[in-house]
Amino acid sequence: MATTEGLVPITRAYLARYYDKYPLAPLPDAATDLAARLRALSADLAAVTPIASDEELLEQEAAGIPAHKIDENLWKNREQMEEILFLLNTSRRPVAKFAPEDAEIASKLDDIEAKLKDMLKKLEQFQIKNADNVFNTVMTYMPHDFRGTLIRQQRERSERNKQAEVDTLVSAGGSIRDRYALLWKQQMERRVQLAQLGSATGVYKTLVRYLVGVPQVLLDFIRQINDDNGPMEEQRERYGPALYTLTKLVLAIRLYLHVSLARYEQRKIEQDNIAMLQQAVIIYTEEFWKFTEFIGEVFVNAPFFISAEDAGAMDARKSDEYKETIIQAGKTHEVILTVEAVNSYIAWDFSLQQGALNVVLDIGFHVEYISPSGEKTLILPYRRYEADQVIFFPGCSFS
């Protein structure tokens, strides 16, 4: 367990000074210009065949303002890449195979497909690595005992459940858009879980607030890290505009590809236009990769905790919530805890001090739930435990 003595969570002002060392190179003007030109071409194609309802939705999204949060934009870009690859699947291309000009278009589409497949894979790996880095950073400051084990088990179980949700949606015929709506919902649930750990509510209430031992500075950090006006807002203001431009570019690429392929029989794609589309994809994939490489380096090196003096504070916040209870032999100790949510997690840790005589010591332990009406329900039956026991039972359900 890394020490946090004398540290406080990073402040936005300190993060601003840190980011001064990491200026982001501006995107080429072509990124904005090509997005505008592709949207204009898409509008022209609407005259060939009236725009369909799904195309109208794409048009509105391409012309709109991207989401403010960095990770929401990353998920949006990943979604658009998958949608474009779906359009480019050979079985769905309305491209004739014999005309020389069609063969040239097919070749360029193959190149576009290859570049986006490669970028999609890199983005997926970036997101996995980033999520692991955040979790492992938090766990570095956790006590290396059953509390850390319980949190890791909870995360693993939660991720399995989330994947099962996605698999069920796909099996039921859910679209790419449906799948990414679910993936973003799950991402927001991860944020809620992290905030619960920091504020000691919900499933983590007993684990953190009663057993304690978790540094308060860590709880403060994970409670406020994702706040709309927290330290990460500095990151959004500095690096968000470049990502928003790339989001608008990939939306424009998808819109043009969608409407042009849908009208290919009425109007074939002109060579100049397919060349423009190819150039847009080249710029998009190159700049998006540069952005993820850059932001990944910034994340890895970013300080999560700083000294109180650096933060402009006189004293770091101290935790006075740790309590140790010694229970004399033959005595009973009762603790009443308020359950705030269904499926709350309870954990209990105790040890026994060996006496002078070489005898086996044990302790009786049981858990029961008392409803608001006073009715008692046995949760964990009474039994005797020997020395140095750790008990946690995440399966308990309260309602």
C-alpha positions in Angstrom: 0.0 0.0 0.0 1.6 3.3 -1.1 1.7 6.0 1.5 -0.5 9.1 1.1 0.7 10.9 4.2 0.8 14.6 3.6 -0.9 14.4 0.2 -4.2 15.8 -1.1 -6.0 15.1 -4.4 -4.7 17.1 -7.3 -6.3 20.4 -7.9 -7.3 21.9 -11.2 -4.8 24.8 -10.8 -2.0 22.4 -10.2 -3.1 20.2 -13.2 -3.1 23.3 -15.4 0.6 23.9 -14.5 1.3 20.3 -15.3 -0.5 20.5 -18.7 1.6 23.5 -19.6 4.4 21.0 -20.1 2.3 19.0 -22.6 1.1 21.3 -25.4 -1.0 19.5 -28.0 0.1 20.2 -31.6 -2.8 21.7 -33.6 -4.6 19.6 -36.1 -4.1 20.4 -39.8 -6.7 22.8 -41.2 -7.7 20.0 -43.6 -9.4 18.2 -40.8 -12.0 20.9 -40.5 -12.2 21.7 -44.2 -12.7 18.1 -45.3 -15.5 17.5 -42.8 -17.3 20.6 -44.2 -16.8 19.5 -47.8 -18.0 15.9 -47.1 -21.1 17.3 -45.4 -21.8 19.5 -48.4 -21.4 16.5 -50.8 -23.8 14.6 -48.7 -26.4 17.4 -48.9 -26.0 17.4 -52.7 -26.7 13.7 -52.9 -30.0 14.3 -51.1 -31.3 15.7 -54.4 -30.8 12.3 -56.1 -33.1 10.5 -53.6 -34.9 12.0 -50.7 -33.0 11.5 -47.4 -34.2 8.7 -45.3 -35.0 8.9 -41.6 -31.8 7.2 -40.5 -29.8 9.5 -42.8 -31.5 12.5 -41.3 -30.3 11.4 -37.9 -26.8 11.1 -39.2 -27.0 14.5 -40.8 -28.1 16.1 -37.6 -25.3 14.4 -35.6 -22.7 15.4 -38.1 -23.8 19.0 -38.0 -24.2 19.0 -34.2 -21.8 19.7 -31.3 -19.9 16.8 -29.9 -20.2 15.7 -26.3 -18.0 17.6 -23.8 -16.4 14.7 -22.0 -13.2 13.1 -23.4 -14.1 9.5 -22.9 -17.6 10.0 -24.3 -16.0 11.3 -27.5 -13.7 8.3 -27.6 -16.6 5.9 -27.4 -18.4 7.9 -30.1 -15.4 7.7 -32.4 -15.2 3.9 -31.8 -18.9 3.6 -32.6 -18.5 5.5 -35.9 -15.5 3.5 -37.0 -17.5 0.3 -36.5 -20.5 1.8 -38.4 -18.2 2.7 -41.3 -16.6 -0.8 -41.4 -20.1 -2.2 -41.5 -20.9 -0.1 -44.6 -17.6 -1.2 -46.2 -18.1 -4.9 -45.7 -17.7 -6.4 -49.2 -21.1 -8.2 -49.1 -22.9 -4.8 -48.6 -21.0 -2.7 -51.2 -23.2 -1.8 -54.2 -20.1 -1.7 -56.4 -20.1 -3.4 -59.8 -17.1 -5.7 -60.4 -16.4 -5.3 -64.0 -16.1 -1.6 -64.9 -12.6 -0.3 -64.6 -13.7 2.8 -62.7 -15.6 0.7 -60.2 -12.5 -1.4 -59.6 -10.6 1.8 -58.8 -13.3 2.9 -56.3 -13.3 -0.6 -54.7 -9.6 -0.4 -54.3 -9.8 2.9 -52.5 -12.6 1.6 -50.3 -10.4 -1.4 -49.4 -7.7 1.1 -48.3 -10.2 3.0 -46.2 -11.4 -0.2 -44.6 -7.9 -1.3 -43.7 -6.9 2.0 -42.1 -10.1 2.2 -40.0 -9.8 -1.5 -38.9 -6.2 -0.7 -37.7 -7.3 2.4 -35.9 -10.3 0.7 -34.3 -8.1 -2.0 -32.8 -5.6 0.6 -31.5 -8.5 2.6 -29.9 -9.9 -0.5 -28.2 -6.5 -1.3 -26.7 -6.0 2.3 -25.6 -9.3 2.2 -23.7 -8.6 -1.1 -22.0 -5.1 0.1 -21.0 -6.4 3.4 -19.7 -9.2 1.8 -17.6 -6.6 -0.6 -16.1 -4.3 2.2 -15.3 -7.0 4.1 -13.4 -8.1 1.1 -11.4 -4.5 0.0 -10.6 -3.7 3.5 -9.4 -6.6 3.4 -7.0 -5.7 -0.1 -5.8 -2.1 1.0 -5.2 -3.3 3.1 -2.3 -5.8 0.5 -1.0 -4.9 -1.6 2.1 -3.4 -4.9 0.9 -6.0 -7.1 2.7 -9.4 -8.5 2.1 -10.8 -5.0 1.3 -8.7 -4.8 -1.8 -9.6 -8.4 -2.7 -13.3 -7.6 -2.3 -13.1 -4.6 -4.6 -11.1 -6.6 -7.2 -13.7 -9.4 -7.1 -16.5 -6.9 -7.4 -14.9 -5.3 -10.4 -14.3 -8.7 -12.1 -17.9 -9.8 -11.4 -19.2 -6.5 -12.6 -17.3 -6.6 -15.9 -18.5 -10.2 -16.5 -22.1 -9.1 -16.0 -21.6 -6.1 -18.3 -20.2 -8.3 -21.1 -23.1 -10.7 -20.6 -25.4 -7.7 -21.1 -23.7 -6.8 -24.4 -23.7 -10.4 -25.6 -27.5 -10.7 -24.9 -28.2 -7.5 -26.8 -26.1 -8.7 -29.8 -27.9 -12.1 -29.8 -31.2 -10.3 -29.8 -30.3 -8.4 -33.0 -29.2 -5.1 -31.4 -27.7 -2.6 -33.8 -24.2 -1.1 -33.5 -25.9 2.1 -32.2 -27.8 0.1 -29.6 -24.6 -1.7 -28.5 -22.7 1.5 -28.0 -25.6 3.1 -26.1 -25.3 0.2 -23.7 -21.5 0.4 -23.6 -21.7 4.1 -22.6 -24.4 3.4 -20.0 -22.1 0.8 -18.5 -19.2 3.3 -18.5 -21.4 5.8 -16.6 -22.2 2.9 -14.1 -18.4 2.5 -13.6 -18.2 6.2 -12.7 -21.0 5.8 -10.2 -19.3 2.8 -8.6 -16.1 4.8 -8.3 -17.9 7.8 -6.8 -19.6 5.4 -4.3 -16.3 4.2 -3.1 -15.2 7.8 -2.6 -18.3 8.9 -0.8 -18.8 5.6 1.0 -22.3 5.0 -0.1 -24.2 2.1 -1.6 -22.3 -1.2 -1.8 -19.1 0.2 -0.4 -20.6 1.9 2.7 -19.6 -0.8 5.3 -16.4 -1.7 3.5 -15.0 1.8 3.6 -16.7 3.8 6.4 -16.9 1.2 9.1 -13.7 -0.9 8.5 -11.8 2.1 7.4 -8.0 1.8 6.8 -8.5 3.3 3.3 -6.7 6.7 3.0 -9.1 9.6 3.0 -7.0 11.3 0.3 -7.8 8.4 -2.0 -11.5 8.6 -1.2 -11.5 12.4 -1.9 -9.7 11.8 -5.2 -12.0 9.2 -6.6 -15.1 11.0 -5.4 -14.3 14.2 -7.3 -12.1 13.0 -10.2 -15.1 12.9 -12.7 -17.0 15.9 -11.5 -18.1 18.2 -14.3 -16.1 21.1 -12.8 -13.4 19.0 -11.2 -9.7 18.7 -12.2 -10.5 16.8 -15.4 -12.3 19.9 -16.8 -8.9 21.4 -17.3 -8.1 18.5 -19.6 -11.3 18.9 -21.5 -10.7 22.5 -22.1 -7.1 22.0 -23.3 -7.4 18.9 -25.3 -11.1 18.5 -26.0 -11.3 20.9 -29.0 -8.9 18.7 -31.1 -10.9 15.6 -30.2 -14.2 17.3 -31.0 -12.8 18.2 -34.5 -11.9 14.6 -35.1 -15.3 13.4 -33.9 -17.0 15.8 -36.4 -14.7 14.5 -39.2 -15.5 10.8 -38.6 -19.2 11.7 -38.5 -18.9 13.5 -41.8 -17.0 10.5 -43.3 -19.7 8.1 -42.2 -22.5 10.4 -43.5 -21.0 10.8 -46.9 -20.2 7.1 -47.3 -23.7 6.1 -46.2 -25.6 8.4 -48.6 -23.2 7.9 -51.5 -23.3 4.1 -51.3 -27.1 4.1 -50.9 -27.4 6.1 -54.2 -24.6 4.4 -56.1 -26.9 2.9 -58.7 -28.3 6.4 -59.4 -25.0 8.3 -59.2 -21.6 6.6 -59.1 -19.0 8.1 -56.8 -16.8 10.5 -58.8 -13.1 9.9 -58.7 -12.4 13.3 -57.1 -14.9 12.6 -54.4 -13.6 9.1 -53.5 -10.1 10.6 -53.5 -11.3 13.3 -51.0 -12.9 10.6 -48.9 -9.7 8.6 -48.8 -7.7 11.7 -47.9 -10.2 12.5 -45.1 -9.7 8.9 -43.7 -5.9 9.2 -43.9 -5.9 12.5 -42.0 -8.5 11.2 -39.5 -6.7 8.0 -38.6 -3.2 9.6 -38.5 -4.4 12.5 -36.3 -6.6 10.3 -34.1 -3.6 7.9 -33.4 -1.4 10.9 -32.6 -4.1 12.2 -30.2 -4.4 8.9 -28.3 -0.7 8.5 -28.1 -0.3 12.0 -26.7 -3.2 11.8 -24.3 -2.0 8.4 -23.1 1.4 9.8 -22.2 -0.3 12.7 -20.4 -2.5 10.3 -18.4 0.4 8.0 -17.4 2.6 10.9 -16.1 -0.2 12.9 -14.5 0.1 13.4 -10.7 -3.0 12.2 -8.9 -1.9 13.3 -5.5 0.2 16.3 -4.5 1.5 17.8 -1.2 -0.8 20.0 0.7 1.7 22.8 0.3 1.6 22.5 -3.5 -2.2 22.6 -3.3 -2.2 25.7 -1.2 -3.6 23.9 1.8 -2.1 24.1 5.3 -3.1 20.7 6.3 -4.0 17.5 4.5 -7.4 16.2 5.4 -7.1 13.6 8.1 -9.3 10.6 8.8 -10.4 10.0 12.3 -12.9 7.3 11.5 -10.7 4.3 12.4 -11.9 2.5 15.4 -10.6 -0.7 17.1 -12.8 -2.7 19.4 -11.4 -5.2 21.9 -14.1 -7.8 23.0 -13.4 -9.5 26.2 -13.9 -13.3 26.5 -17.5 -14.2 27.1 -18.8 -10.8 26.1 -21.1 -9.9 23.2 -20.4 -7.1 20.8 -23.2 -5.8 18.5 -22.9 -3.4 15.6 -25.9 -1.9 13.8 -25.4 -0.7 10.2 -27.8 1.1 8.0 -28.3 -0.5 4.6 -28.8 2.1 1.9 -29.1 0.0 -1.2 -30.3 -3.4 -2.5 -27.4 -5.9 -2.8 -25.2 -4.0 -0.3 -21.9 -5.6 0.5 -20.9 -6.3 4.1 -17.4 -7.2 5.2 -16.0 -8.0 8.6 -12.5 -8.7 9.8 -11.5 -10.0 13.2 -8.6 -11.8 14.9 -8.1 -13.5 18.2 -5.3 -13.1 20.6 -3.8 -16.3 21.8 -3.8 -16.7 25.6 -1.1 -17.9 27.8 -2.4 -21.5 27.7 -2.1 -23.4 24.5 -5.8 -23.6 23.8 -7.9 -23.1 20.6 -9.8 -19.8 20.7 -12.8 -19.1 18.6 -15.6 -16.6 18.3 -19.3 -16.8 17.5 -20.6 -14.7 14.6 -23.9 -14.1 12.8 -25.6 -11.5 10.7 -29.3 -10.6 10.6 -31.4 -8.1 8.8 -34.0 -5.9 10.6 -36.7 -4.5 8.4 -38.2 -1.0 9.0 -41.1 -2.8 10.6 -38.7 -4.5 13.1 -39.0 -8.0 11.5 -35.7 -10.0 11.7 -34.3 -12.1 8.9 -31.2 -14.3 9.4 -28.6 -13.6 6.8 -25.6 -15.5 8.0 -26.3 -18.3 10.5 -24.5 -18.4 13.8 -21.3 -20.4 13.8 -17.9 -20.5 15.5 -14.8 -19.2 13.8 -11.2 -19.8 14.7 -8.4 -17.3 14.9 -7.6 -14.8 12.2 -10.7 -15.1 10.1 -11.8 -12.8 7.3 -15.4 -12.9 6.4 -17.1 -11.2 3.5 -20.4 -12.2 1.9 -21.2 -10.1 -1.2 -24.1 -12.3 -2.0 -26.3 -10.8 0.7 -29.3 -9.1 -0.6 -31.3 -6.5 1.3 -34.6 -5.1 0.2 
